[in-house]
Amino acid sequence: MTEIITIDGPSASGKTSVAQRVAQHLGIPYISSGLLYRAVALMCLLENVSAEEVETRLAKHRLELQPTPTQNLVFLDGREVSKALHSLEVDQIVSAVAVRPAIREYVNQVLRQIPPPFVVDGRDMGSAVFPQARYKFYLTASPEVRAQRRVPERGAAFDTVLTEIIRRDEADKRQSDPARDAIILDTSHLDLDGVVQRVLEHIHP
Ligand code: CDP
């Protein structure tokens, strides 16, 4: 397998878990592109600056993503920051960061330096960043199902998580259209194994 496989979808659609399992099955790395937007959001929090201001400081920072078989490690100026990327604070500002074209270009450059094969998840991997990918998937599920899945990861109340997911769906709209040639899978009534199986059915290594 020498290909790129893209798995896009909205918040908590299961794209990272699915990408991880599909990659494991195929024996290739997986990459979660959202971590890089989260790392830029973390820069804002650490330096107490707005998304607009952080954009002018990107060249001063070194951002790296290291795929390992079980997780992605993110290094900001040489310091491993992976564990700090999934807080509600980062959730709240990441869309304001991700909407800025210069920040998207910065993240895309980091992604395009990673040698294939890999499975990559995000919002626009199949539509904008890797249009040449051989296999493209787009996962959907209702906001309620997605909130239910995310509650244990955030340790917050269902209503708080649901409100945040609906807000982020709206804020991320611009970069979240499925690629025209993506296979769309509604995962509302499927568990993780079910989704992984559906994806693998389409892949012929
Ligand atoms: O799973 P969830 O969508 O919550 O998180 P994520 O995939 O880590 O993405 C976090 C945020 O990064 C999203 O809300 C988008 O604002 C942004 N993002 C993006 O704009 N484009 C991507 N390819 C990936 C993430």
Residues whose N, C-alpha, C, O or C-beta is under 5 A from the ligand:
A	BS01	CDP	P10 S11 A12 S33 G34 L35 Y37 V94 S95 A98 G122 R123 D124 M125 R168 D172 Q175
